[in-house]
Amino acid sequence: MQKTSVGDLLKRFRAQAGLSQLDLACAAEISQRHLSFVETGRTNISRELVMQLGDTLSLSQLELNALLLAAGFAPISHNIENNPEAAGLMLAAEKMLQWQAPNPALILGEDWKVRGANQPAVKLINYFSPGPDLISLNGLDMLELITDARYLQSAIGNFEEIMEFVQTRLEFEAPGKLAPHRILGGTEAVPIALLPLVLVRGNEGEQICVRFETTLVTVGTVQDAHVGEVRIETFFPADAVTEGFVRSLTSEAVA
């Protein structure tokens, strides 16, 4: 597979932002000639200019890293827990997390590890997991939660569909790839929007089956490049049965 050039990727991000070359050049305070040469590959781009253009285009951390990699530079990675400058970003994410209640929600780092979870999320995982109850989900990997027998693997009613979705999402988030939300509606194969998560507990006759749809909101942007990117994943009831289950779960009425 041919590697996407930094010029092609930049043109794509610019077009999706609805900007002409002149618009972007003026906003980034560079000459249109220089931008044209970068997009056509007639000149190399510096790391500083990548960051400057990423800022102007309001690219996410993932998209900025794709641009850096395409230009031949190392991507930005962070350890949020050990970065004191991340405190404000994490505080905002934690407030957003609590606002999602009673719907379960998680804070995910750029490595897809859980950095926080509201109580509905902890209760949901514990209810459908066969293992001992967890006090905290912090440090667990999302793939681990889905595929490990100690957690949700046996409870996911549409496991194969979910794994196909996860695989597609991971492929798009691999180095040099575009972020999924930038290409939804295009011609490429992309993760299915609002794929339901089906969780099942019990046997026929006494079975509980609930369905959720998820949203993913990015908190960090290129302006927080020295801090990192965190995301809020929220699980919304997809039907009335699940809505009633969530209310009962959060009120501890579900045994």
C-alpha positions as CSV (number, residue, x, y, z in Angstrom):
1,M,0.0,0.0,0.0
2,Q,1.4,3.4,-1.0
3,K,2.1,5.7,1.9
4,T,0.0,8.9,2.0
5,S,2.2,11.9,1.5
6,V,2.2,14.9,3.9
7,G,1.0,17.1,1.0
8,D,-1.9,14.9,0.1
9,L,-2.9,14.6,3.8
10,L,-2.6,18.3,4.3
11,K,-4.8,19.0,1.2
12,R,-7.4,16.6,2.5
13,F,-7.5,18.2,6.0
14,R,-7.7,21.7,4.3
15,A,-10.5,20.7,2.0
16,Q,-12.5,19.1,4.9
17,A,-12.1,22.4,6.8
18,G,-13.5,24.2,3.8
19,L,-10.4,26.3,3.2
20,S,-8.7,27.3,0.0
21,Q,-4.9,27.4,-0.2
22,L,-5.0,31.2,0.2
23,D,-7.4,30.9,3.2
24,L,-5.1,28.5,5.0
25,A,-1.9,30.4,4.1
26,C,-3.3,33.7,5.4
27,A,-4.7,32.1,8.6
28,A,-1.3,30.3,9.2
29,E,0.6,33.5,8.3
30,I,2.7,31.8,5.6
31,S,2.8,32.5,1.8
32,Q,0.4,30.7,-0.5
33,R,3.5,29.8,-2.7
34,H,5.1,28.0,0.3
35,L,1.9,26.1,1.1
36,S,1.5,25.1,-2.5
37,F,5.0,23.8,-2.6
38,V,4.4,21.7,0.5
39,E,1.1,20.3,-0.8
40,T,2.7,19.3,-4.2
41,G,5.9,17.9,-2.6
42,R,8.2,20.4,-4.1
43,T,9.6,21.4,-0.7
44,N,10.0,19.7,2.6
45,I,7.9,20.8,5.6
46,S,9.4,21.6,9.0
47,R,8.1,20.1,12.3
48,E,7.3,23.7,13.4
49,L,5.2,24.3,10.3
50,V,3.3,21.0,10.8
51,M,2.4,22.1,14.3
52,Q,1.5,25.6,13.1
53,L,-0.8,24.2,10.3
54,G,-2.3,21.7,12.7
55,D,-3.2,24.5,15.1
56,T,-4.7,26.5,12.3
57,L,-6.8,23.6,11.1
58,S,-7.8,22.6,14.7
59,L,-6.6,19.1,14.2
60,S,-7.1,16.5,16.9
61,Q,-4.0,14.9,18.5
62,L,-4.6,11.8,16.4
63,E,-4.7,13.8,13.1
64,L,-1.7,15.9,14.1
65,N,0.3,12.7,14.7
66,A,-0.8,11.4,11.3
67,L,0.5,14.6,9.7
68,L,3.8,14.4,11.7
69,L,4.4,10.8,10.6
70,A,3.6,11.6,7.0
71,A,6.2,14.4,7.1
72,G,8.8,12.0,8.6
73,F,8.7,13.2,12.2
74,A,8.0,11.3,15.4
75,P,4.5,11.5,16.7
76,I,3.6,13.1,20.0
77,S,2.9,10.8,22.9
78,H,2.2,11.5,26.5
79,N,1.9,10.0,30.0
80,I,-1.0,12.1,31.3
81,E,-0.8,10.7,34.8
82,N,2.8,12.0,35.2
83,N,2.3,15.4,33.5
84,P,1.3,18.1,35.9
85,E,0.2,20.3,33.0
86,A,-2.5,17.8,32.2
87,A,-4.4,18.6,35.4
88,G,-6.7,21.1,33.8
89,L,-7.5,18.8,30.9
90,M,-8.2,15.9,33.2
91,L,-10.4,18.1,35.4
92,A,-12.5,19.1,32.4
93,A,-12.8,15.5,31.4
94,E,-13.8,14.4,34.9
95,K,-16.5,17.1,35.0
96,M,-17.8,15.9,31.6
97,L,-17.8,12.4,32.9
98,Q,-20.1,13.2,35.8
99,W,-22.4,15.1,33.5
100,Q,-23.1,11.9,31.5
101,A,-24.8,10.2,34.5
102,P,-26.9,8.2,34.8
103,N,-25.5,7.0,31.5
104,P,-22.2,5.0,31.8
105,A,-19.2,6.9,30.6
106,L,-15.4,6.4,30.5
107,I,-12.3,8.7,30.1
108,L,-9.9,7.1,27.6
109,G,-6.3,8.2,27.0
110,E,-4.8,8.3,23.6
111,D,-3.5,4.8,24.2
112,W,-7.2,3.7,24.8
113,K,-6.6,2.9,28.4
114,V,-9.3,3.9,30.9
115,R,-8.3,7.0,32.9
116,G,-11.6,7.4,34.7
117,A,-15.1,6.0,34.9
118,N,-18.3,7.3,36.4
119,Q,-20.2,5.1,38.9
120,P,-22.8,3.9,36.3
121,A,-19.9,2.6,34.2
122,V,-18.3,0.8,37.1
123,K,-21.7,-0.7,38.0
124,L,-22.4,-1.8,34.4
125,I,-19.0,-3.6,34.1
126,N,-19.4,-5.3,37.4
127,Y,-23.0,-6.4,36.7
128,F,-22.1,-8.1,33.4
129,S,-18.6,-9.4,34.4
130,P,-18.2,-12.9,35.9
131,G,-15.2,-11.9,38.0
132,P,-15.1,-10.1,41.3
133,D,-16.4,-6.6,41.5
134,L,-14.0,-3.9,40.5
135,I,-13.7,-0.7,42.6
136,S,-12.0,1.2,39.8
137,L,-11.6,0.6,36.0
138,N,-8.5,2.9,35.8
139,G,-5.6,1.3,33.9
140,L,-7.7,-1.3,32.1
141,D,-7.4,-1.3,28.3
142,M,-10.6,-1.1,26.3
143,L,-9.7,-4.2,24.3
144,E,-9.1,-6.0,27.6
145,L,-12.5,-5.0,28.8
146,I,-14.1,-6.4,25.6
147,T,-12.0,-9.5,25.0
148,D,-10.9,-10.8,28.4
149,A,-13.1,-13.5,29.9
150,R,-12.8,-11.8,33.3
151,Y,-14.8,-8.8,32.0
152,L,-17.3,-8.5,29.2
153,Q,-16.3,-11.1,26.6
154,S,-19.0,-13.7,27.5
155,A,-21.7,-11.0,28.0
156,I,-21.4,-9.3,24.6
157,G,-24.2,-10.6,22.5
158,N,-22.9,-9.2,19.3
159,F,-19.2,-10.0,20.0
160,E,-18.1,-10.7,16.3
161,E,-19.7,-7.5,15.1
162,I,-18.1,-5.5,17.9
163,M,-14.6,-7.0,17.2
164,E,-15.0,-6.2,13.5
165,F,-15.9,-2.6,14.5
166,V,-12.9,-2.4,16.9
167,Q,-10.5,-3.7,14.3
168,T,-11.7,-1.2,11.7
169,R,-11.3,1.6,14.3
170,L,-7.8,0.5,15.3
171,E,-6.8,0.4,11.6
172,F,-7.9,3.9,11.1
173,E,-6.1,5.0,14.2
174,A,-2.8,3.3,13.2
175,P,0.1,5.7,12.5
176,G,-0.4,7.7,9.3
177,K,-4.2,7.0,9.1
178,L,-7.0,9.5,9.1
179,A,-9.2,9.8,12.2
180,P,-12.6,8.0,11.6
181,H,-14.7,11.1,12.1
182,R,-12.9,13.0,9.4
183,I,-13.9,10.5,6.7
184,L,-17.4,9.3,7.7
185,G,-19.6,9.7,4.6
186,G,-16.6,9.1,2.3
187,T,-16.1,6.1,0.0
188,E,-13.7,4.3,2.2
189,A,-14.6,1.5,4.6
190,V,-15.1,3.2,8.0
191,P,-16.4,2.2,11.4
192,I,-20.2,2.0,11.5
193,A,-21.7,5.0,13.3
194,L,-23.7,4.2,16.4
195,L,-22.9,0.4,16.4
196,P,-25.0,-1.0,19.2
197,L,-23.3,-2.8,22.1
198,V,-25.5,-5.7,23.2
199,L,-25.0,-7.1,26.7
200,V,-26.7,-10.3,27.9
201,R,-26.8,-11.9,31.4
202,G,-28.6,-15.0,32.5
203,N,-30.3,-17.9,30.7
204,E,-33.5,-18.0,28.6
205,G,-36.5,-17.2,30.7
206,E,-34.5,-15.1,33.2
207,Q,-32.3,-13.3,30.7
208,I,-31.5,-9.6,30.8
209,C,-30.5,-8.1,27.4
210,V,-29.6,-4.4,27.0
211,R,-28.5,-2.4,24.1
212,F,-26.3,0.7,24.1
213,E,-25.1,3.2,21.4
214,T,-21.9,5.1,22.0
215,T,-20.5,8.5,21.4
216,L,-16.8,9.5,21.5
217,V,-15.9,13.1,22.3
218,T,-12.3,14.4,22.2
219,V,-11.2,16.7,25.0
220,G,-7.7,17.5,23.9
221,T,-6.7,19.2,20.6
222,V,-3.5,20.3,19.0
223,Q,-3.4,23.3,21.4
224,D,-2.8,20.7,24.1
225,A,-0.1,18.9,22.2
226,H,2.3,19.1,25.2
227,V,-0.4,17.5,27.4
228,G,-2.1,14.8,25.3
229,E,-5.5,13.8,24.1
230,V,-8.3,12.3,26.2
231,R,-11.7,11.1,25.1
232,I,-15.1,10.7,26.7
233,E,-17.0,7.5,25.6
234,T,-20.6,7.5,26.7
235,F,-23.0,4.6,26.5
236,F,-26.6,5.7,25.7
237,P,-29.6,3.4,26.1
238,A,-30.8,2.3,22.7
239,D,-34.3,1.3,23.8
240,A,-36.8,1.7,26.6
241,V,-35.8,-1.6,28.2
242,T,-32.2,-0.5,28.5
243,E,-33.2,3.0,29.8
244,G,-35.2,1.3,32.6
245,F,-32.2,-1.0,33.3
246,V,-29.8,1.9,33.6
247,R,-32.2,3.8,36.0
248,S,-32.5,0.6,38.1
249,L,-28.7,0.0,38.0
250,T,-27.8,3.5,39.2
251,S,-30.4,3.3,42.0
252,E,-29.0,-0.1,43.0
253,A,-32.3,-1.8,42.3
254,V,-30.8,-4.4,40.0
255,A,-29.6,-7.6,41.7
